[in-house]
Structures are given as structure tokens and as C-alpha cells.
Amino acid sequence: MKIAVINGSPKGKYSVTLQTVLYLEKKYPQHEFSVLHAGQKIKSIEKDFTQAKDLLESSDAVFFSYPVYTFLAPSQLHRFIELVKLNGVDLKDKYATQISTSKHFYDVTAHKYIEENSLDMGMRYIRGLSADMEDLLSEKGREDAEKFFERFLWSVKEEIYTSAPEKVISYSQVSATPATQGGNKKSDKDVIILTDETDNTSNLSMMIERFCNVFGYDTRVVNISEYPLAGGCLGCFRCAVSEKCVYKDGFDTFLRENIQKADAIVYAFKISDHSMGSRFKMYDDRNFCNGHRTVTVGMPVGYLVSGNYSAENNLRSVIEARSETGGNFLCGVATDENNSDTQIDDLAKTLAFALETKHTAPQNFWGVGGMKIFRDLIYQMRGMMKADHKFYKKQGIYDFPQKNKGKSMLMYAVGALLSSEKILSKMGNKMNEGMLMPYEQILKKMDSKYNN
């Protein structure tokens, strides 16, 4: 089988993920692996797509190999997928799969992104391999890689794969006609509309205009398409120690001084290839100059999204996860699908409420689970990730369960009680009553406070 390996890592041959591909190439020499360093050479590929097109069209299968960056694949791989579609590459009925490495922080949304785009191109998708960065160094990790490839070959032989469902078009775009709010605007809050829109006549531009008009505070638009970004994140980890990006385009300073000091941010973008598009993804990835620190925690955020958002389950998960892991209250997502004017107006009202009341909400699974992964990761890497380590200690994120010795001892006692049927029969409902005692104390205090 001829396999085209699209290496989406900006590190090229130094990619950790690529090592799994090289391992499989040695383990299964009867198959031909051809690697294209798309992430590293994306600028030259933009100028001449001929080699990439020839490789893709002459192969039987395509393996997307990449590290997970910010919930999805790196921006360079986003751009490559855009170019595949723009250049009309015929990939219909070719097999597709993926190999990623990460610490499993939202590898699920990254894999779904690749799957959705593979199906867009008419490919036969087979579930990929999501590995830890160090898995290949262990016997089990190598065994898992072999099992993945053997399953892939079996799936091809048996023609077991996922194909694109028949699309049912039910989307009708609604124009977001600008409306003007009466009264003067408040100027005591710094609210940003962050976008990459370049067409002033687009529906997204009208959505932004309407939001600015109906929102009760002054807003400023920051267009990242106008910022001279030198390139996407290289994953070099230089910023882990210095907190400065290796690029000399000044983005790290611009980010901290012009965006992160705001009181609220509204992100505005068009859906492109099941994501926010490669330019927005480049902006997201370059935020890594902040490491894994939730530097905007407590800031309310909102979204203006142009496109068939209701059909984008994975993108909706990414948006919620971004807010939850960042400690941001998600005020809403306004789209231009149905009742767009009402959606935009409601978002404006909710964001104003959140600003005025300093409203926050406890994190759900998306946020709690994600931060626990980072908590363990940063603690292990604290010798290198010095800024992150300092931040995590200050914010109390190192809430390792084993440190709560009192609760651990209590659970041993409870476990002993639960293991004795004789004791349980005598206790009756006392255990449940005991569990409720602290809550009853709070309710009694409320009674005393409000009934006197």
C-alpha cells in the first residue's frame, strides 16, 4: 500500500509524532510510506502545490500526523487542508486516518476535526491513534501503534470505514441588519471584538456592526488579519522559560497589552473547514507564549459565528471547552442561521450583565478535566515550565487529592463501615443523615439570618 504521510508538525523531521510513523515504516516494510513535511514547509507549499497534489493523488491512503495544538491540529495543517480543497485534489474513496501525540488534552476534538475534513473530501475514514508523547518509548506504546496499523490494514481489507453522510440542506442565512441602541454608551469597560474578517460587506461584518450598535458599552475591533504574524507556533518551548516568543514580530507583547488586558472579548469568525479557519487557528496557537496559564480567568466571552453552526457538533464542543478551561463565562454564541438579530441582541445583553455583575460560573467537565491534565503535566515539567509552575502554585491549581490526608482517612473509615453488613444493618439511615449534616448547618444559618 502506498501511504502519503502528511506531517503537520512545524518541527518537520524533529516531530515526536512522526517517530511513530517511522516506527511503523520499519515494522511493516512491505508498505510504502512517503512523508510530506507540510507543517514545516507550508509557506513553500502555498507557492507551489504540485508536489503535494501528486503525492496525494498517487497514494492509496493518507495518514495525517500531528501534535495536538489548542484543541485541534496546528494552524499549519489547517492551512494545508484548505489548500487541498482549493487545488481540487481528487481524494475520493482513498483511505484516511491519523496519528496524534499529546497529553490527551482535547485530542478528541482534534481527531474529530481531521475526520470531518477527510469526509468532506470524499475519503474513507478509519479511526486513528491518539498517543501520549512518550508512548513509543514503552513496550505497550509500541504494541498499541502496531495494533492500530494492523486494524487499519484489516479495515481496508474488509472495507470497514466511515463515509460522509448524505447532506440535508436546511440552513438559510439571515441578514443581520444593523440596529441602533438609544442613549449614550458606557466607556468604563474595554470590550474587544476579535475577528479576521476582511470583507466589509459580508454577513459577519454586519453581525459585528449590529453587536457594536446594540451593545451598551464602547467596543473596539481588533482584526488579526491585519497583524503581521510571522508564522504559526513552532512548538519550540522557548517561551516556557522566557515567556517570549521566538518570533520577532512582537505578537506576545501585542497580545498581552492590547487583548488580554480587556474586560471582555467577543470572537467573530466564519466557519471554515469545520473550524474557525487557519488564520484564527494561527492566532490561537501563538497564544502559547502564555504557556498553559489561564491568564484571562474571570473574563466573560462571547462569539459571533457566520455559517451552519448548528451542524458543527465538534466546533461547538471546542468553543465550550475553550471557555471552560480558560475560566471564562460563555455569554452565548450568536449565529446568522435563524433569528440572527435576536441572537445578537441577547448576546449583547448577557455580556453587559456579566460585566456589570462580574458574573462567573463553576467549571463543568470540560474545564475541570482539562485543567487536571495540565495540573499533572506542569507539576512534572515544573523545572522547565517555570512561569506556569509559579502561576499554578499561586492560583491553587495543584489540588492533588493525595494531599487531603484527613479526607483520605475518613474514606478508609467509611469503607470499613460499608464492608460490614452487620454494622450497616444497625446504622439504618444514619450514614445518609451524617452526610447531610454540614448542609443542614448552612441552611440553619440561612434561617437565622433571614428570619430574624
DOMINU-124835 format. One record per residue (C-alpha): residue in three letters; z negated, x, y negated. Coordinates in steps of 0.05 Angstrom, whole numbers, plus 32768, in hexadecimal, padded with zeros to 4 digits. Last residue first. Layout:
DOMINU-124835
ALAZXY;...
***
This chain:
DOMINU-124835
ASN7B1E7D4B7D14;ASN7B547D327D43;TYR7B897D677D32;LYS7B637DA77D3F;SER7B347D8F7D74;ASP7B6C7D6F7D9C;MET7B977DAE7D95;LYS7B5C7DD87DAF;LYS7B577DA97DEA;LEU7BA27DB27DF8;ILE7B9A7DFE7DF8;GLN7B5E7DFA7E27;GLU7B867DCC7E55;TYR7BBC7E017E5A;PRO7B8A7E367E70;MET7B6E7E067EA4;LEU7BB17DF17EC3;MET7BB37E287EF8;GLY7B6C7E187F0C;GLU7B7D7DCE7F16;ASN7BB77DE27F42;MET7B887E0E7F6B;LYS7B527DD97F6D;ASN7B7F7DA57F8E;GLY7B5D7DA77FD2;MET7B347DE67FD6;LYS7B177DD7801B;SER7B5A7DD0803D;LEU7B737E0F801A;ILE7B397E388034;LYS7B477E24807C;GLU7B927E2D8075;SER7B877E758060;SER7BC67E9A8048;LEU7BC57E768005;LEU7B807E917FF5;ALA7B947ED98004;GLY7BD27ED27FD9;VAL7BA87EB87F9F;ALA7B7B7EF67FA5;TYR7BB77F247FA6;MET7BD47EFE7F6B;LEU7B947F0B7F44;MET7B9A7F567F52;SER7BE17F567F36;LYS7BCB7F2E7EF9;GLY7B967F627EE8;LYS7BC57F9D7EF6;ASN7BF97F887EC2;LYS7C1C7FCB7EC2;GLN7C427FBA7F01;PRO7C687F847EDC;PHE7C8B7FB67EAE;ASP7C8A7F9A7E68;TYR7CAF7FD57E48;ILE7CCF7FA87E13;GLY7C927FAF7DE6;GLN7CBD7FB47DA8;LYS7CA17FF97D95;LYS7CA980147DDC;TYR7CF07FFA7DE1;PHE7D0380177D9D;LYS7CE8805D7DAE;HIS7D0D805C7DF1;ASP7D4E80457DD0;ALA7D4B807E7D9D;LYS7D3C80B07DD4;MET7D72809C7E05;MET7D7480E17E25;GLY7D2D80EB7E3D;ARG7D2480A07E40;MET7D5880997E77;GLN7D2C80797EAB;TYR7D08804F7E77;ILE7D4A803D7E58;LEU7D6680227E99;ASP7D287FFB7EAC;ARG7D257FD77E69;PHE7D707FCF7E67;ILE7D707FA77EA8;LYS7D337F807E90;MET7D597F717E50;GLY7D917F507E76;GLY7D647F257EA0;VAL7D3C7F0B7E65;GLY7D797EFE7E3A;TRP7DA87EDA7E69;PHE7D6D7EBA7E8D;ASN7D547E977E4E;GLN7D387EB87E10;PRO7D047E927DE6;ALA7D1F7E717DA7;THR7D1F7E867D5E;HIS7D1F7E617D1C;LYS7D127E877CDC;THR7D097E427CBC;GLU7D3B7E4C7C83;LEU7D6B7E787CA9;ALA7D6A7E4C7CE8;PHE7D757E0D7CBE;ALA7DB07E2D7C9A;LEU7DCE7E417CDC;THR7DC67DFA7CF7;LYS7DE67DDB7CBA;ALA7E227E0A7CBB;LEU7E2B7E007D06;ASP7E2A7DB57CFC;ASP7E5F7DB97CC6;ILE7E8C7DE47CF2;GLN7E857DB47D2D;THR7E927D787D00;ASP7ED17D977CE4;SER7EE87DAA7D2A;ASN7EE47D647D46;ASN7F0A7D7C7D83;GLU7F277DC07D95;ASP7F1E7DEA7D57;THR7EDD7E097D6D;ALA7E967E0E7D52;VAL7E647E357D7C;GLY7E1B7E2A7D6D;CYS7DDC7E447D4C;LEU7DD17E7A7D81;PHE7D8C7E967D71;ASN7D917EE17D79;GLY7D657F0C7DA7;GLY7DA07F3A7DB6;THR7D9D7F2B7E00;GLU7DA07EE07DF2;SER7DD67EE27DBE;ARG7E067F0E7DE5;ALA7DF77EE67E24;GLU7E0A7EA47E03;ILE7E4B7EC17DEA;VAL7E5B7EE17E2D;SER7E4D7EA17E54;ARG7E7C7E7A7E26;LEU7EB17EAF7E32;ASN7EA87EA67E7D;ASN7EB07E5B7E7A;GLU7EEE7E5D7E4F;ALA7F0C7E177E56;SER7EE17DF97E1F;TYR7EF67E317DF1;ASN7F407E1E7DEE;GLY7F4C7E457DAE;SER7F2E7E567D6B;VAL7EE57E6A7D6D;LEU7EB47E687D33;TYR7E727E847D4E;GLY7E2A7E847D37;VAL7DF07EB57D31;PRO7DA77EB37D1D;MET7D857EF77D15;GLY7D437EFE7D3A;VAL7D587F3E7D5D;THR7D8F7F627D36;VAL7D7E7FA87D4E;THR7D7A7F957D97;ARG7D7D7FDD7DAE;HIS7DA87FF27DE9;GLY7DCA802B7DC4;ASN7DD4801C7D7A;CYS7E1380477D79;PHE7E2680177DB1;ASN7E3F7FE87D7B;ARG7E82800B7D86;ASP7E8B7FDF7DC3;ASP7E857F9F7D9B;TYR7EB77FB67D66;MET7EE87FCC7D9C;LYS7EDF7F877DBC;PHE7EF07F667D7A;ARG7F307F8F7D77;SER7F407F827DC1;GLY7F3C7F367DBD;MET7F027F057DBC;SER7F077EF87E06;HIS7F2F7ECF7E39;ASP7F707EF37E29;SER7F697EE47DDF;ILE7F3B7EAE7DC2;LYS7F407EB07D77;PHE7F057ECC7D50;ALA7ECC7EBD7D21;TYR7E867EDA7D29;VAL7E517EBC7CFB;ILE7E1A7EED7CE9;ALA7DD67EE17CCA;ASP7DA37F057C9E;ALA7DCF7F427C94;LYS7DB47F897C9C;GLN7DDC7F917CDB;ILE7E1F7F887CB8;ASN7E287FB37C7B;GLU7DF67FEC7C81;ARG7DEE7FF27CCC;LEU7E367FE57CE0;PHE7E54800E7CA6;THR7E2780497CB9;ASP7E3D80467D02;PHE7E86803A7CED;GLY7E8B807A7CC4;ASP7ED0808D7CE0;LYS7EB780D07CF9;TYR7EB580BC7D43;VAL7E7D80DB7D6B;CYS7E5080A07D57;LYS7E0C80AF7D3A;GLU7DC9809A7D59;SER7DBF80E57D66;VAL7DA280E17DAD;ALA7DC580A67DCD;CYS7DFD80AD7D9A;ARG7E1D80E57DC3;PHE7E2080B57DFE;CYS7E6A80C57E0A;GLY7E7D807E7E1C;LEU7EBD80867DF4;CYS7EB480477DCA;GLY7EF7802F7DAF;GLY7F2080517D7A;ALA7F23806D7D33;LEU7F0D802B7D14;PRO7F2C80267CCF;TYR7F0B7FE47CBA;GLU7F3D7FAF7CA5;SER7F407F8D7CE9;ILE7EF47F897CE5;ASN7EF87F547CAF;VAL7EB37F4A7C8F;VAL7EB07F077C6B;ARG7E777EFB7C3B;THR7E4E7EBC7C37;ASP7E267E997C01;TYR7DF77E657C1D;GLY7DFA7E1A7C28;PHE7E357E1C7C58;VAL7E6A7DE77C4B;ASN7E9C7E147C27;CYS7E917E527C50;PHE7E987E2A7C90;ARG7ED77E097C77;GLU7EF77E4C7C66;ILE7EE57E6B7CA9;MET7F047E307CCD;MET7F427E347CA1;SER7F497E7E7CB3;LEU7F417E6B7CFC;ASN7F797E387CF5;SER7FA77E6E7CDD;THR7FC37E727C96;ASN7F9E7EB27C81;ASP7FB77ED77CBE;THR7F927F187CC9;GLU7F557EFE7CEF;ASP7F257F357D08;THR7EE67F107CF6;LEU7E9D7F177CE1;ILE7E847EE07CB2;ILE7E457EFE7C94;VAL7E087EDC7C76;ASP7DDA7F037C46;LYS7DA47ED37C30;ASP7D877EC77BEA;SER7DCA7EAF7BCF;LYS7DC37E637BD4;LYS7E027E3C7BC4;ASN7E037E0A7B8B;GLY7E107DC17B96;GLY7E457D9A7BBC;GLN7E657DB57BFA;THR7EB07DBB7BFB;ALA7EDB7DAA7C36;PRO7F107DD47C58;THR7F3C7DB27C8C;ALA7F2E7DCE7CD1;SER7F6E7DB97CF4;VAL7F647D9E7D39;GLN7F857DC17D74;SER7F937D967DB1;TYR7F7E7DAF7DF5;SER7F887D847E32;ILE7FBB7DB07E56;VAL7FAC7DB17EA1;LYS7FBB7DF57EBD;GLU7FC97DFC7F07;PRO7F967E2B7F23;ALA7FA57E767F22;SER7F9F7E977F66;THR7F627EB17F8B;TYR7F6E7ED87FCB;ILE7F727ED48017;GLU7FB77EEA802D;GLU7F9D7F008071;LYS7FBA7F468069;VAL7FA87F49801F;SER7F617F31802D;TRP7F5A7F648065;LEU7F6F7F9C8036;PHE7F3D7F858001;ARG7F067F7E8035;GLU7F147FC5804B;PHE7F107FDC8003;PHE7ECE7FBA7FF7;LYS7EB17FD28038;GLU7EC380198026;ALA7EA280137FE2;ASP7E637FF58001;GLU7E60802F8033;ARG7E6580617FFA;GLY7E2C803E7FD7;LYS7E03803C8017;GLU7E0C80878021;SER7DF580947FDA;LEU7E1980B97FA3;LEU7E4D80827F9D;ASP7E1780527F85;GLU7E05807B7F48;MET7E2780517F12;ASP7E1380117F35;ALA7E4D7FED7F55;SER7E737FAD7F4A;LEU7EAC7FAA7F7C;GLY7EE47F787F75;ARG7EF67F327F8E;ILE7F3F7F2A7F9F;TYR7F717F0F7F6C;ARG7FB97EFD7F7C;MET7FDD7F097F3B;GLY80017ED67F10;MET7FF47EFB7ECE;ASP7FC07EC87EB8;LEU7F9E7ED17EFB;SER7F937F1A7EED;ASN7F797F087EA8;GLU7F457ED87EC5;GLU7F2F7F0B7EFA;ILE7F277F437EC7;TYR7EFB7F177E9B;LYS7ED47EFD7ED7;HIS7EC37F457EEA;ALA7EA87F547EA5;THR7E807F137EA4;VAL7E5F7F257EE7;ASP7E537F6D7ED3;TYR7E237F507EA1;PHE7DF27F8B7EA3;HIS7DFD7FA27EEB;LYS7DE87FEA7EDA;SER7E327FF87ED5;THR7E6D800B7EFF;SER7EAC7FE27F09;ILE7EE17FDC7F3E;GLN7F167FA67F39;THR7F487F7C7F5F;ALA7F917F677F5A;TYR7FC77F577F8C;LYS800F7F4D7F74;ASP80287F057F77;LYS80437F077F30;LEU80397F4A7F0E;ASP80797F497EE4;VAL80697F707EA4;GLY807D7F487E67;ASN806E7F7E7E35;LEU803E7F537E0D;LYS80187F407E4C;VAL800E7F877E64;LEU7FFF7F9C7E1C;GLU7FC67F6A7E16;ILE7FAA7F837E58;PHE7FAC7FCA7E3C;ARG7F877FB37DFD;HIS7F4F7F957E25;LEU7F4C7FD57E4E;GLN7F427FFD7E0E;SER7F0D7FCB7DF7;PRO7EE27FDD7E34;ALA7ED97FA77E69;LEU7EA77F707E5D;PHE7E5D7F617E4E;THR7E577F9A7E1C;TYR7E7B7FD17E42;VAL7E817FCF7E8E;PRO7EA0800F7EA9;TYR7EE8800A7EC1;SER7F1880097EFC;PHE7F4C7FD17EFF;PHE7F707FD77F42;VAL7FB77FBD7F44;ALA7FDC7FAD7F85;ASP80227FB47FA2;SER803A7FE67F6E;SER807F7FF07F50;GLU80737FBD7F18;LEU80327FDC7F02;LEU804B80247F02;ASP808B80147EDE;LYS80677FEB7EA9;ALA803480237E9C;GLN806B80577E97;THR8094802D7E66;PHE805B80187E38;ASP806C80497E01;LYS804880467DBE;GLU800E801C7DD6;ILE800980497E13;SER7FFF80847DE4;LYS7FC480617DC3;ILE7FA780497E05;LYS7FA3808E7E24;GLN7F5980927E36;GLY7F5180497E4B;ALA7F9580467E6E;HIS7F8A80847E9A;LEU7FBF806D7ECC;VAL7FAD807F7F13;SER7FDD807A7F4E;PHE7FBC806D7F92;GLU7FEA806E7FD0;HIS7FCB80548011;GLN7FCB807A8053;PRO7F9880AA8035;TYR7F5F8077803D;LYS7F1F809F8034;LYS7F3D80CF8002;GLU7F5880977FD6;LEU7F18806F7FE0;TYR7EF080A97FC4;LEU7F2080B17F8A;VAL7F1880677F79;THR7ECC806E7F7C;GLN7ED180AB7F4E;LEU7EF880817F1C;THR7EB8805B7F0B;VAL7E96809B7EF4;SER7ED080A87EC3;TYR7EDD80F27EB6;LYS7F2680EA7EC8;GLY7F3080BD7E8B;LYS7EF180B87E61;PRO7F0A807A7E3C;SER7EFF80537E7C;GLY7F34801E7E8C;ASN7F5180437EC7;ILE7F8A80167EDE;VAL7F9480297F27;ALA7FD980167F41;ILE7FD6800E7F8C;LYS801180197FBA;MET800080008000;
***
